[in-house]
Structure formats: C-alpha cells, structure tokens
Amino acid sequence: MSAVLEPNAGAPAVARSPGVWDAAWLRLKDDPVGMGALAVVLAFLTLILASVLGFAAADWEREKGVPYAYPFFAGDRENVEAQAMQGIAIGKDRRPIDISDVDPLAPKYREWAERAAKLSLIDPPRLATLPAGGDRWGRDVLAKAIKGTQISVLVGVFAALVATLIGTLLGAFSGYFGRRLGDLLEWVYNVFTAVPTILLIFAFAAVFGRGIGTVILILGLTGWTGTYRLVRAEYIKHASREYVRAAHAIGASHASRIFVHILPNVSHVVLVQLSLLVVAFIKAEVILSFLGLGVPIEMVSWGTMLGEAQNELITGKWWQLAAATAFMAMFVTAFSLLTDALRDALDPRLR
C-alpha cells in the first residue's frame, strides 16, 4: 500500500518574520529594567484586583486602633490621643492624672467610645499599634493606602485612556485627512488650549457634579490636547511615506491605512503620552480631592490621604503621608520605566 504524500511534503519550512507586536515583546524581554517595571506594575494590578474583589483592604473603614496608633516599627510610645480616649494622661512627674482636669471634653471622648462600641462600630479593645500606623479615627493606614491605590490608579489610568483615545483619534484624522476636517479640529484644539485648564476643570465639575466617573470624565476631556498635537504631526509625516502609498496602491482603505499601517509606527508616541498622562492625572486627582472636587468624601484615595496628612504633620503624625507617598512613588516610577521600555521596543528606528 503506497503512502499518500502531502503536496508540500519534504519542502523546507519558510522562516516567518515576527510581527510588530511579537518583535516588541522579544525586545522587551531583553530589557531587565523593563521586565522589572512590568513585574511591579503587575503586582499593583493584582493588589487592585484583590481590593476590588474584597480580598484586601475590605475593612479599611473599620477603626481597629486607638487614634493615631503608632506603626509597629516606631515602638511603644506615649499616645496623648489614646490617653484622652481612656481619660488618663501622664504628668511631668510620670504619674497618671485625670485628663478631665486638662480637657473638659474628655468625658465625652469616653462616652463616644463606649457608644460606638455598643453600636459595633469599633471592636474593643482597640490596638495601640498598627502595621503602618493609624489615622485620627484609628483606621489602619496600610489598608487605606491599598484601597487608595485602587481609586487613584483606576482614576489615573482610565482618565489617561480617555484623553489618549480622544487625542489619538482626533490627531489621526486631522493629520491624515487635513483640509477642512483638519481646520475644524485645529479650531477645537485652539479653543481648548486657549482656556486655562483649571477653569475647564471647574466648569466641567459644576456641570457633571462629583464622583469617580466625573473625575475621569473631567480629566479626559481636558487632557487630550498634548496627545492630539503630537499624533497629528506624526500622521502628517507618515501619510506621505512610501509604505502608505503602497498600501493605497493595493487598495487599502482609509481606516486600514490609519489604524493598521500608520498607527503601529506612531504607537511609541502614544505610549509616552499615556505614561505622562497617568502620572499627571494621579497628581491632578490629589489636587481635585484637596479642593473638594475629587472622589466622594466617603471614599479614600491617595489625594484624600495626603489632604488628611497635612494636618497630621503639625502634631508629628507622619505615617499616613509616608504610606501614601511610598505607594504613589513605587507605582508612578514603575509605570514610567515600563512605558519607556515599551517605547524603545516599539520605536521603528530601533528595530
């Protein structure tokens, strides 16, 4: 019985060159800094997912410790606020004294604490120390920082995606088509850049109200102009190049030329803008929350934590500022390094 031969049996395999994204991934894997930054960003995303699902920081509002509980690593120190809640204090001679003699509201502190305990708002006894310290209500600063990571990063990333999407689409259409459409989009761009950004933010906040969705929308609608300007210039430059003309000659549509042929070659510009906007919008969320236009008061973010910390620093309570700053610095630095690595991997001049 004779064997049936395949039409291409025995023919040498033809080597297939990797695509744009495959080549970018191979280049990224050879960058240790980029892979390290990717690992940190993925760790933060995992932490955010755990927070969303309720596996982490689900009880961030619970008052676990005494007011301004010290961090574990700070050791056992005298806590005036906790003593006020218990109705005692230590005098200059190191003897306990009744704090009612100093603060007439001290009995009210005890009354409020007992009432809260009866209502199961707190679980007595409250801890004197917490892993990263406590705020003025005795809530765990570490849990607040984790929950704040979820809010601040989601606000920054989604607002940056909205702004980048708007700027990329408008810049691509303006740079590729030009003429009347380009003039119209240039007019819109000039209107947005002529008005101070802070006034635009206040105007949108007055119209849309307050909330996470509002913050994302406000930042997205006011932050697209820089991306638009750069993407428009790149599309003007690439629209007349040989590979785009060749795509037109073989019958590629306008959409194919805009999104399939040109966009991968300008993606490094888009990624750089995305990175800058994420960082800028996280900072903007801090400012908006400080001004009362950010996340709702019943939620926590890095911005609200820093707003609380400025008053706590006066009394020497620095751990909430340290926790919010450390989380923000780690994520922002890792995200910036990852975007730089992706830019280098996607830059056509480096292939």
C-alpha positions as CSV (number, residue, x, y, z in Angstrom):
1,M,0.0,0.0,0.0
2,S,1.6,3.2,-1.1
3,A,1.9,6.2,1.2
4,V,0.0,9.4,0.3
5,L,2.3,12.3,0.1
6,E,1.3,15.8,1.0
7,P,1.7,18.4,-1.7
8,N,4.4,20.2,0.3
9,A,5.9,17.2,2.0
10,G,9.6,17.5,2.2
11,A,9.7,21.2,1.4
12,P,11.9,23.3,3.7
13,A,9.9,25.3,6.2
14,V,9.9,29.0,5.3
15,A,11.0,31.2,8.2
16,R,8.4,33.7,9.1
17,S,9.5,37.1,10.5
18,P,7.8,38.2,13.7
19,G,5.1,40.8,13.5
20,V,5.2,44.3,15.1
21,W,3.9,43.3,18.5
22,D,5.9,40.0,18.5
23,A,9.1,41.8,17.8
24,A,8.3,44.4,20.5
25,W,7.7,41.6,23.1
26,L,11.0,40.0,22.2
27,R,12.8,43.3,22.6
28,L,11.1,44.0,25.9
29,K,12.1,40.6,27.3
30,D,15.7,41.5,26.7
31,D,15.3,44.7,28.8
32,P,15.8,43.8,32.5
33,V,14.6,47.2,33.7
34,G,11.5,47.0,31.6
35,M,10.7,43.5,32.9
36,G,11.3,44.5,36.5
37,A,9.0,47.5,36.0
38,L,6.4,45.2,34.4
39,A,6.6,42.9,37.4
40,V,5.9,45.9,39.8
41,V,3.0,47.1,37.7
42,L,1.5,43.6,37.6
43,A,1.9,43.4,41.4
44,F,0.0,46.6,41.8
45,L,-2.7,45.5,39.4
46,T,-3.0,42.2,41.3
47,L,-3.4,44.3,44.5
48,I,-6.0,46.4,42.9
49,L,-7.9,43.4,41.7
50,A,-7.8,41.9,45.2
51,S,-9.1,45.2,46.6
52,V,-12.0,45.3,44.1
53,L,-13.0,41.7,44.9
54,G,-12.8,42.3,48.6
55,F,-9.8,40.2,49.4
56,A,-7.7,43.1,50.5
57,A,-8.5,46.3,52.5
58,A,-12.2,45.4,52.6
59,D,-12.4,46.7,56.2
60,W,-10.4,49.9,55.6
61,E,-13.2,51.9,57.3
62,R,-13.0,49.9,60.5
63,E,-11.5,51.6,63.5
64,K,-9.0,49.0,64.6
65,G,-6.6,51.0,66.7
66,V,-6.6,54.0,69.0
67,P,-6.4,57.4,67.4
68,Y,-3.1,58.0,65.7
69,A,-1.9,54.5,66.6
70,Y,1.8,54.3,66.1
71,P,3.3,51.9,63.4
72,F,4.9,48.6,64.6
73,F,8.4,49.8,63.8
74,A,8.0,53.0,65.8
75,G,7.9,51.1,69.1
76,D,5.7,51.7,72.1
77,R,5.4,55.5,72.6
78,E,3.2,57.8,74.6
79,N,0.0,58.5,72.7
80,V,-1.8,61.5,74.0
81,E,-4.9,61.0,71.9
82,A,-5.3,57.4,73.1
83,Q,-4.9,58.5,76.7
84,A,-7.6,61.2,76.1
85,M,-10.0,58.5,75.0
86,Q,-9.2,56.4,78.1
87,G,-9.5,59.5,80.3
88,I,-5.9,59.4,81.6
89,A,-2.7,61.2,80.9
90,I,0.9,61.2,82.2
91,G,2.1,64.3,84.1
92,K,5.5,65.7,84.2
93,D,6.3,63.6,87.3
94,R,5.3,60.5,85.2
95,R,2.3,59.9,87.3
96,P,-1.2,59.3,85.8
97,I,-3.6,62.2,86.1
98,D,-7.2,62.5,85.2
99,I,-7.3,64.2,81.8
100,S,-10.7,65.7,82.7
101,D,-8.7,68.3,84.7
102,V,-7.0,69.4,81.5
103,D,-9.6,68.8,78.8
104,P,-13.2,69.2,79.8
105,L,-14.4,67.2,76.8
106,A,-12.5,64.1,78.0
107,P,-15.7,62.5,79.5
108,K,-17.4,63.0,76.1
109,Y,-14.5,61.1,74.5
110,R,-15.2,58.1,76.7
111,E,-18.9,58.4,76.2
112,W,-18.5,58.4,72.4
113,A,-16.1,55.5,72.5
114,E,-18.5,53.4,74.6
115,R,-21.5,54.3,72.4
116,A,-19.5,53.3,69.3
117,A,-18.5,50.0,70.9
118,K,-22.2,49.3,71.7
119,L,-23.2,50.0,68.1
120,S,-20.4,47.6,66.9
121,L,-18.8,50.5,65.0
122,I,-15.4,49.5,66.6
123,D,-14.2,46.4,68.3
124,P,-12.8,47.0,71.8
125,P,-10.2,46.8,72.9
126,R,-8.6,49.0,70.2
127,L,-5.0,48.3,69.3
128,A,-2.2,50.6,70.4
129,T,-0.1,50.0,67.3
130,L,-0.9,49.0,63.7
131,P,1.4,47.7,60.9
132,A,1.7,51.2,59.3
133,G,0.0,53.2,61.9
134,G,-3.5,54.7,62.3
135,D,-5.2,57.9,61.4
136,R,-7.1,60.2,63.7
137,W,-10.1,57.7,63.8
138,G,-7.9,54.7,64.4
139,R,-8.3,53.3,60.9
140,D,-5.4,51.2,59.5
141,V,-3.2,53.4,57.3
142,L,-1.9,50.4,55.3
143,A,-5.5,49.3,54.5
144,K,-6.3,52.9,53.5
145,A,-3.2,53.0,51.2
146,I,-4.2,49.8,49.5
147,K,-7.8,51.0,48.9
148,G,-6.4,54.4,47.9
149,T,-4.3,52.6,45.3
150,Q,-7.4,51.1,43.7
151,I,-9.1,54.5,43.5
152,S,-6.2,56.7,42.4
153,V,-4.7,54.2,39.9
154,L,-8.1,53.5,38.3
155,V,-8.8,57.2,38.1
156,G,-5.4,58.0,36.6
157,V,-5.4,55.1,34.2
158,F,-8.9,55.4,32.9
159,A,-8.7,59.2,32.6
160,A,-5.4,58.8,30.7
161,L,-7.0,56.2,28.4
162,V,-9.9,58.5,27.7
163,A,-7.6,61.5,27.0
164,T,-5.2,59.4,24.9
165,L,-8.1,57.9,22.9
166,I,-9.6,61.3,22.1
167,G,-6.3,62.9,21.3
168,T,-5.1,59.9,19.1
169,L,-8.3,59.7,17.1
170,L,-8.6,63.5,16.5
171,G,-4.9,63.8,15.8
172,A,-5.0,60.9,13.4
173,F,-8.0,62.3,11.4
174,S,-6.6,65.8,11.4
175,G,-3.1,64.7,10.3
176,Y,-4.3,62.1,7.7
177,F,-7.2,63.9,6.0
178,G,-6.2,67.5,6.6
179,R,-8.1,70.2,4.6
180,R,-11.5,71.2,6.1
181,L,-11.6,68.4,8.7
182,G,-8.1,69.3,9.8
183,D,-9.0,73.0,10.0
184,L,-12.1,72.2,12.1
185,L,-10.2,70.0,14.5
186,E,-7.4,72.6,14.8
187,W,-10.1,75.2,15.8
188,V,-11.4,72.8,18.5
189,Y,-7.8,72.3,19.7
190,N,-7.2,76.0,19.9
191,V,-10.4,76.6,21.8
192,F,-9.4,74.1,24.5
193,T,-5.8,75.3,24.8
194,A,-6.9,79.0,25.0
195,V,-8.9,78.4,28.1
196,P,-6.9,77.8,31.3
197,T,-7.1,74.1,32.3
198,I,-8.2,74.8,35.9
199,L,-11.2,76.9,34.6
200,L,-12.2,74.0,32.3
201,I,-12.0,71.6,35.3
202,F,-14.1,73.8,37.4
203,A,-16.6,74.3,34.6
204,F,-17.0,70.5,33.9
205,A,-17.1,69.8,37.7
206,A,-20.0,72.3,38.0
207,V,-21.9,70.6,35.2
208,F,-21.3,67.0,36.0
209,G,-21.1,67.1,39.8
210,R,-18.8,65.0,42.0
211,G,-17.8,61.4,41.8
212,I,-15.2,59.0,40.4
213,G,-16.8,58.9,36.9
214,T,-16.9,62.7,36.9
215,V,-13.2,63.0,37.8
216,I,-12.3,60.6,35.0
217,L,-14.5,62.5,32.5
218,I,-13.2,65.9,33.6
219,L,-9.5,64.8,33.3
220,G,-10.1,63.0,30.0
221,L,-11.9,65.9,28.4
222,T,-9.3,68.5,29.5
223,G,-6.1,66.5,28.9
224,W,-6.2,65.3,25.3
225,T,-4.7,68.3,23.7
226,G,-1.0,67.4,24.1
227,T,-1.6,63.9,22.6
228,Y,-3.5,65.4,19.7
229,R,-0.7,67.8,18.8
230,L,2.0,65.1,18.7
231,V,-0.2,62.5,16.9
232,R,-1.3,65.0,14.3
233,A,2.3,65.8,13.5
234,E,3.3,62.2,13.2
235,Y,0.4,61.4,10.8
236,I,1.2,64.3,8.6
237,K,4.8,63.0,8.4
238,H,3.8,59.3,7.7
239,A,0.8,59.9,5.4
240,S,3.1,60.8,2.5
241,R,5.6,58.0,3.0
242,E,6.2,55.1,0.6
243,Y,4.7,52.3,2.6
244,V,1.4,54.3,3.0
245,R,1.4,55.0,-0.8
246,A,2.0,51.3,-1.5
247,A,-0.9,50.4,0.8
248,H,-3.1,52.8,-1.1
249,A,-1.9,51.3,-4.4
250,I,-3.0,47.8,-3.4
251,G,-6.5,49.0,-2.4
252,A,-6.2,49.5,1.4
253,S,-9.0,51.6,2.8
254,H,-8.5,54.9,4.7
255,A,-9.3,53.1,8.0
256,S,-6.7,50.4,7.2
257,R,-4.0,53.0,6.4
258,I,-4.8,55.0,9.6
259,F,-5.1,52.2,12.1
260,V,-3.2,49.2,10.6
261,H,-0.3,50.8,8.7
262,I,0.4,54.2,10.4
263,L,-0.7,53.7,14.0
264,P,1.8,50.9,14.9
265,N,4.6,53.2,13.7
266,V,3.5,56.1,15.9
267,S,2.5,53.9,18.9
268,H,5.6,54.8,20.8
269,V,4.5,58.4,20.8
270,V,1.1,57.4,22.1
271,L,2.6,55.3,24.8
272,V,4.8,58.1,26.0
273,Q,1.8,60.4,26.2
274,L,-0.2,57.8,28.0
275,S,2.6,57.4,30.6
276,L,2.8,61.1,31.2
277,L,-0.9,61.5,31.5
278,V,-1.3,58.7,34.0
279,V,1.3,60.4,36.2
280,A,-0.2,63.8,35.6
281,F,-3.8,62.7,36.3
282,I,-2.8,60.9,39.5
283,K,-1.4,64.2,40.7
284,A,-4.5,66.0,39.4
285,E,-6.7,63.7,41.4
286,V,-4.7,64.7,44.5
287,I,-5.3,68.4,43.8
288,L,-9.0,67.9,43.0
289,S,-9.6,65.9,46.1
290,F,-7.8,68.6,48.2
291,L,-10.1,71.2,46.6
292,G,-13.2,69.1,47.3
293,L,-13.8,68.3,43.6
294,G,-12.3,64.8,43.6
295,V,-13.5,61.5,44.9
296,P,-16.5,61.5,47.3
297,I,-15.8,62.1,51.0
298,E,-16.9,58.5,51.9
299,M,-14.1,57.1,49.7
300,V,-10.3,57.1,50.1
301,S,-7.6,57.8,47.6
302,W,-4.0,59.0,47.7
303,G,-5.3,62.5,47.4
304,T,-7.6,62.3,50.4
305,M,-4.8,60.7,52.4
306,L,-2.4,63.5,51.6
307,G,-5.1,66.0,52.4
308,E,-5.5,64.5,55.9
309,A,-1.8,64.1,56.3
310,Q,-1.1,67.8,56.1
311,N,-2.9,68.5,59.3
312,E,-1.4,65.4,61.0
313,L,2.1,66.6,60.3
314,I,1.6,69.5,62.7
315,T,1.3,67.1,65.5
316,G,4.2,64.9,64.3
317,K,2.0,62.1,62.8
318,W,3.9,61.4,59.6
319,W,3.0,57.8,58.8
320,Q,-0.1,58.4,56.6
321,L,1.9,60.8,54.4
322,A,4.7,58.2,54.2
323,A,2.3,55.4,53.2
324,A,0.5,57.4,50.5
325,T,3.8,58.8,49.2
326,A,5.5,55.4,49.1
327,F,2.7,53.7,47.2
328,M,2.4,56.5,44.8
329,A,6.2,56.7,44.2
330,M,6.5,53.0,43.5
331,F,3.7,52.8,41.0
332,V,4.5,56.0,39.2
333,T,8.2,55.1,38.9
334,A,7.5,51.6,37.7
335,F,4.8,52.7,35.2
336,S,7.1,55.3,33.8
337,L,10.0,52.9,33.4
338,L,7.7,50.3,31.8
339,T,6.4,52.8,29.3
340,D,9.9,53.9,28.4
341,A,10.8,50.3,27.7
342,L,7.7,49.8,25.6
343,R,8.6,52.9,23.7
344,D,12.1,51.7,22.9
345,A,10.6,48.3,21.9
346,L,8.1,49.8,19.5
347,D,10.2,52.6,18.1
348,P,10.7,51.8,14.4
349,R,14.2,53.4,14.4
350,L,15.4,50.9,17.0
351,R,14.3,47.8,15.0
